[in-house]
């Protein structure tokens, strides 16, 4: 499996997780496990979450 495919799958998983109304604090560490060894990508994902996705997550 390519890394890009994995990343897209992880993004979809996270978007689904947020859409399902999970609390922003319910399982953050489980999600974080997916990014071990991918520090740069993780930082980018954090920035994206801060800008857009986190706004949705924090409403739940």
Phi, psi and omega in degrees: 000139181280155179297320181299320180295319178300315182297318180297317180299317180297320179298316180297318179300316181293317180299321179294318180302317179291316183298331180284002175082022177294145175295146179299341184250006189290309182221051184294328185285326177299316178297318183299329180305327183296339186255009178300132181080006179230055189303314183298314180297321180299317179299318179297319180296321178298317180297316179299317180298318180299319184286316188232298188299321184296328179301317179291317183296321184288346180283337183282000000 
